[in-house]
Amino acid sequence: MERTLDICSELIRRPSVTPEDAGCQALMMEHLQALGFECTGLPFGKVSNFWAQRGDSGPVLAFAGHTDVVPTGPVDAWDTPPFEPTLTDGVLFGRGSADMKGSLAAMLVACEEFVAEHPNHRGRIGFLITSDEEGPAVDGTVRVLEYLQDIGQSIDWCVVGEPSSSATLGDVIKNGRRGSLGATLTVHGVQGHIAYPHLATNPIHALMPAIHALTTETWDEGNEFFPPTSFQVSNIHAGTGATNVIPGEAKIDFNFRFSTEVTDEELRKRTTSILEGFELDYSLDWNLSGQPFLTPAGELVQAAIDSIEQVTGCKPELSTAGGTSDGRFIAPTGAQVVEIGPSNATIHKLNEQVLATDLPRLAAIYKGVMSRLLVE
């Protein structure tokens, strides 16, 4: 436990608020180079990335993750300093402990132990690490994948260290994710005095029935791998700051988390069709964050299940629920992708934490996956 705990603590001490890396990747590359990995730094803009590889031929098992973390929020509201790792009653507190510096530490320790036991393992081990996962995700994993494509390097299997577990370590494996399609809908009206509504056009009143139609629409029924597509409004903007003014426009931000039963193009068309049923002067700006992906039963999924069962004694659930991850960029390259990590109960919250005993067990799970895929 001390090895994973020490590395995780060293990473937490580096205040890598996105897109900053704050030296986390240099620490990781130092560990990997000692194991015979060739490391290539790939900075783009303000983002730090690297690709590391051990081995010259055969299939590639890559570990993917991010060193950046979300902002702490009010520091005074934390029980302990967010960038000072604190171990209390077997729980390690600190920003990034669960998302995902604990996983990064476990990956490094797993590789140390695996390489010591199997210095001539078959295939190749890779690390794809970025500091742009919690941010816009423009200069991170996407750019590294472009680099790999340029040099003719592909990934066969990929383990992403996102915090996938729910109640206990390893109880859930993410073997896919829903797509994410966002938009800003702007309804245009005519600004005026609230006492003279006949001289104005209230965009809020025009927008309300359209919101009701969108929120009550059944977009699909989901399938055996994905829950039904979800439509959610995240924000409503209107008003001038004065209570006696009818605003000239109203905006809503909304998002679809969609299954493989519907495409993003179909969602756009159906949304437009619904809006056209109302007398609206509107504009619509779309943002596709990622397509849904699924890794079905196969070598990687089975290796993950078997390794978790061996370490924890419990069979994990396969799930595609939750938010997005950088797996959405890796899967379209043809790689099998799973996400395995610690509990997600405190990620992005005050007092983010991870069970200290989960860190070496997570390392054992990662090592087990390597043993099942890279040992003859």
C-alpha positions in Angstrom: 0.0 0.0 0.0 2.8 2.4 0.8 4.1 2.5 -2.8 0.8 3.4 -4.4 0.0 5.8 -1.5 3.3 7.6 -1.8 3.0 8.1 -5.6 -0.6 9.2 -5.3 0.4 11.7 -2.6 3.2 13.1 -4.7 0.8 13.7 -7.6 -1.8 15.3 -5.3 0.8 17.7 -4.0 1.1 19.1 -7.5 -1.8 21.6 -8.0 -2.6 20.6 -11.6 -5.9 22.5 -12.1 -6.8 22.1 -15.7 -5.1 22.6 -18.1 -2.0 22.8 -15.8 0.1 19.7 -15.2 2.3 21.1 -12.5 5.0 18.5 -12.9 2.8 15.4 -12.6 3.8 14.0 -16.0 7.5 14.5 -15.4 7.1 12.4 -12.3 5.3 9.7 -14.2 7.8 9.7 -17.1 10.7 9.4 -14.6 9.0 6.2 -13.2 8.3 4.8 -16.6 11.8 5.5 -18.1 13.2 3.5 -15.2 11.2 0.6 -16.4 12.4 0.8 -20.0 9.6 3.0 -21.5 10.4 5.4 -24.3 8.6 8.6 -23.4 7.6 11.4 -25.8 6.3 14.7 -24.5 3.6 16.1 -26.7 2.6 19.7 -25.6 0.0 21.5 -27.5 -1.0 25.0 -26.6 -1.2 25.2 -22.8 -1.8 21.4 -22.5 0.8 18.8 -21.5 0.6 15.3 -22.9 2.9 12.4 -23.3 3.0 9.0 -25.0 5.1 6.3 -23.4 5.8 2.8 -24.8 7.6 -0.3 -23.7 8.2 -3.0 -26.4 8.7 -2.9 -30.1 6.2 -5.3 -31.6 2.9 -7.1 -31.0 -0.4 -5.8 -29.7 -0.6 -2.6 -27.6 -2.2 -2.5 -24.2 -2.4 1.2 -23.3 -3.3 2.9 -20.0 -5.0 6.3 -20.6 -5.5 9.0 -18.0 -5.3 12.6 -17.1 -3.2 14.6 -14.6 -5.4 17.7 -14.6 -8.1 18.1 -11.9 -11.1 20.4 -11.5 -10.8 23.6 -9.4 -11.1 23.0 -5.6 -14.0 25.4 -5.0 -13.7 27.3 -1.7 -10.6 26.1 0.0 -11.8 27.1 3.4 -14.7 24.7 3.0 -12.4 21.7 2.8 -11.6 19.8 6.0 -8.0 19.5 4.9 -5.9 21.5 2.3 -7.0 20.1 -1.1 -3.4 19.9 -2.4 -1.9 18.5 0.8 -2.6 14.7 0.8 -4.0 13.8 4.2 -4.5 10.2 5.4 -7.1 10.0 8.1 -8.6 6.7 9.4 -7.5 4.9 6.2 -8.9 7.5 3.8 -6.7 9.6 1.6 -8.1 13.1 1.1 -7.0 15.5 -1.7 -8.1 17.0 -5.0 -7.6 14.3 -7.6 -7.3 11.4 -5.2 -10.1 9.6 -6.9 -10.2 11.5 -10.2 -7.7 10.3 -11.2 -4.3 10.5 -9.5 -5.1 7.3 -7.5 -5.5 5.4 -10.8 -2.3 6.9 -12.2 -0.4 5.8 -9.2 -1.9 2.3 -9.4 -1.0 2.1 -13.1 2.7 2.9 -12.4 2.9 0.4 -9.5 1.2 -2.3 -11.6 3.7 -1.7 -14.4 6.6 -1.9 -11.9 5.5 -5.2 -10.6 4.5 -6.6 -14.0 7.8 -5.7 -15.7 9.8 -7.1 -12.8 8.0 -10.4 -13.2 7.8 -10.4 -17.0 10.7 -8.4 -18.4 10.2 -10.0 -21.8 6.5 -9.8 -21.9 4.8 -10.1 -25.3 3.4 -7.1 -27.0 3.7 -3.5 -25.9 2.6 -1.4 -23.0 1.6 2.2 -23.6 0.7 5.3 -21.6 -1.5 8.0 -23.1 -1.6 10.9 -20.5 -3.0 14.4 -20.9 -3.7 17.5 -18.8 -6.8 18.4 -20.9 -9.5 15.9 -19.8 -11.3 18.2 -17.3 -11.1 21.1 -19.8 -12.3 21.5 -23.4 -10.5 18.3 -24.4 -9.2 19.9 -27.6 -5.4 19.8 -27.2 -5.3 16.6 -25.2 -6.0 13.0 -26.0 -7.3 13.9 -29.5 -4.0 15.5 -30.4 -2.0 12.5 -29.1 -4.1 10.2 -31.1 -3.4 12.3 -34.2 0.3 11.9 -33.4 0.0 8.2 -33.0 -1.8 8.0 -36.4 0.9 10.0 -38.0 3.6 7.6 -36.8 1.5 4.5 -37.7 0.9 3.5 -34.1 -2.4 1.9 -33.1 -3.8 0.8 -29.8 -5.4 -2.6 -29.4 -6.6 -2.5 -25.8 -7.0 0.5 -23.6 -7.7 0.8 -19.9 -8.9 4.2 -18.8 -8.4 5.0 -15.2 -11.6 7.0 -14.7 -13.3 6.4 -11.3 -15.8 3.8 -12.4 -16.6 2.1 -9.1 -19.8 2.7 -7.2 -20.2 1.2 -3.8 -17.0 -0.9 -3.7 -13.8 -1.1 -5.8 -14.4 -2.9 -9.0 -18.1 -3.3 -8.7 -18.6 -1.5 -12.1 -16.6 -1.6 -15.3 -17.5 1.1 -17.9 -17.3 -0.7 -21.2 -18.9 2.2 -23.1 -20.4 5.6 -22.7 -23.3 7.5 -24.1 -22.9 10.3 -26.7 -23.1 13.9 -25.6 -24.8 16.5 -27.8 -25.3 20.0 -26.4 -26.9 23.1 -27.7 -27.9 26.7 -27.0 -31.3 27.7 -28.1 -31.9 31.5 -28.5 -35.5 32.7 -28.9 -35.7 36.3 -30.2 -38.4 38.7 -29.0 -38.9 42.4 -28.8 -37.8 44.2 -25.7 -40.3 46.6 -24.1 -41.8 48.0 -20.9 -43.5 45.3 -18.9 -46.6 47.5 -18.5 -47.1 47.7 -22.3 -46.8 44.0 -23.4 -48.7 44.8 -26.6 -45.7 46.8 -27.7 -43.2 43.9 -27.1 -42.8 40.2 -27.7 -41.9 38.2 -24.7 -39.4 35.4 -25.7 -39.8 33.7 -22.4 -43.5 33.1 -22.9 -42.8 31.8 -26.4 -40.0 29.5 -25.2 -41.9 27.8 -22.3 -44.2 25.5 -24.4 -41.3 24.5 -26.6 -39.3 23.5 -23.5 -42.2 21.4 -22.3 -42.4 19.7 -25.7 -38.7 18.9 -25.7 -38.6 17.6 -22.1 -41.6 15.3 -22.6 -40.5 13.8 -25.9 -39.4 10.1 -25.8 -36.3 10.1 -27.9 -35.7 6.3 -27.8 -36.2 3.4 -25.5 -32.5 2.5 -25.1 -31.3 -1.1 -25.5 -29.5 -3.8 -23.6 -26.3 -1.8 -23.3 -27.6 1.8 -23.0 -30.4 3.5 -21.0 -32.8 5.7 -23.0 -31.6 8.9 -24.4 -31.9 11.8 -21.9 -32.7 15.4 -22.6 -31.9 17.9 -19.9 -32.0 21.7 -19.6 -28.9 23.0 -17.8 -29.5 26.7 -17.8 -32.0 29.5 -18.7 -30.9 33.0 -19.5 -33.1 36.0 -19.9 -33.8 39.5 -18.5 -32.0 42.8 -18.4 -31.5 43.1 -14.7 -34.6 45.2 -14.3 -37.9 43.8 -13.2 -40.0 46.0 -15.4 -38.5 45.1 -18.7 -39.6 42.4 -21.1 -36.3 41.0 -22.4 -35.4 40.9 -26.1 -34.2 37.4 -26.1 -34.2 34.2 -24.0 -31.7 31.4 -24.1 -31.6 27.8 -22.8 -28.6 25.5 -22.7 -29.5 21.8 -23.0 -27.8 18.5 -23.5 -28.6 15.0 -24.9 -26.9 12.0 -23.4 -27.8 9.6 -26.2 -27.7 5.9 -26.9 -26.8 4.0 -30.0 -30.5 3.8 -30.9 -30.3 7.4 -32.3 -27.7 9.4 -34.1 -26.7 13.0 -33.3 -28.0 14.0 -36.7 -31.4 12.5 -35.9 -31.6 14.4 -32.6 -30.8 17.6 -34.4 -33.5 17.0 -37.0 -36.1 16.0 -34.4 -35.4 19.0 -32.2 -35.7 21.3 -35.1 -39.0 19.7 -36.1 -40.4 20.2 -32.6 -39.3 23.8 -32.5 -40.9 24.4 -35.9 -44.2 23.5 -34.4 -44.2 26.7 -32.4 -44.2 30.3 -33.5 -40.6 31.0 -32.6 -38.0 33.3 -34.0 -35.0 31.3 -32.9 -31.4 30.3 -33.6 -29.7 27.1 -32.5 -26.0 26.4 -31.9 -24.9 22.8 -31.5 -21.9 21.2 -29.9 -21.1 17.5 -30.2 -18.8 16.4 -27.4 -18.6 12.7 -28.3 -20.3 9.8 -30.0 -21.5 6.8 -28.0 -19.2 3.9 -27.9 -19.3 0.3 -26.7 -16.7 -2.4 -26.2 -18.6 -5.7 -26.3 -17.6 -9.0 -24.7 -14.1 -9.8 -25.9 -10.5 -10.2 -24.8 -10.2 -6.9 -22.8 -13.6 -7.1 -21.1 -13.0 -10.7 -20.1 -9.5 -9.9 -18.8 -11.0 -7.0 -16.7 -13.8 -9.1 -15.3 -11.4 -12.0 -14.4 -8.9 -9.7 -12.8 -11.4 -7.9 -10.7 -13.0 -11.2 -9.6 -9.5 -12.5 -8.6 -8.7 -9.4 -6.5 -12.1 -8.5 -5.0 -13.9 -11.8 -5.1 -16.9 -10.1 -6.7 -18.1 -10.1 -10.3 -18.4 -6.5 -11.7 -21.3 -5.0 -13.6 -20.8 -3.8 -17.1 -22.2 -0.2 -17.5 -22.4 2.6 -20.0 -24.0 5.1 -17.6 -22.4 8.3 -16.3 -20.6 11.2 -18.0 -18.2 11.2 -20.9 -14.5 10.3 -20.8 -11.6 10.4 -23.2 -12.5 6.8 -24.1 -14.9 8.5 -26.6 -11.8 9.5 -28.6 -9.9 6.3 -28.3 -12.7 3.8 -29.1 -13.3 5.1 -32.7 -9.7 4.3 -33.6 -10.6 0.6 -33.3 -9.3 0.0 -29.8 -11.2 -2.0 -27.2 -11.8 0.3 -24.3 -12.8 -0.2 -20.6 -12.7 2.1 -17.7 -11.6 0.8 -14.3 -11.0 3.0 -11.3 -11.9 3.8 -7.7 -15.2 5.0 -6.3 -16.7 8.0 -8.0 -18.7 9.1 -4.9 -16.6 12.2 -4.1 -15.2 13.2 -7.5 -15.4 17.0 -8.2 -16.7 17.5 -4.6 -15.2 19.1 -1.6 -13.1 16.7 0.4 -12.5 14.4 -2.5 -11.2 11.1 -1.1 -10.2 7.5 -1.8 -9.8 4.5 0.4 -6.0 4.0 0.9 -6.5 0.2 0.7 -8.1 0.5 -2.7 -5.0 1.8 -4.3 -2.8 -1.3 -4.1 -5.9 -3.4 -5.0 -6.5 -1.3 -8.1 -2.8 -1.8 -9.0 -3.4 -5.5 -8.6 -6.4 -5.3 -11.0 -4.4 -3.5 -13.6 -1.5 -5.9 -13.2 -4.0 -8.8 -13.6 -5.2 -7.3 -16.9 -1.7 -7.1 -18.2 -0.9 -10.6 -17.1 -4.0 -12.0 -19.0 -3.2 -10.1 -22.2 0.6 -9.8 -22.4 1.8 -13.1 -21.0 2.0 -16.1 -23.3 
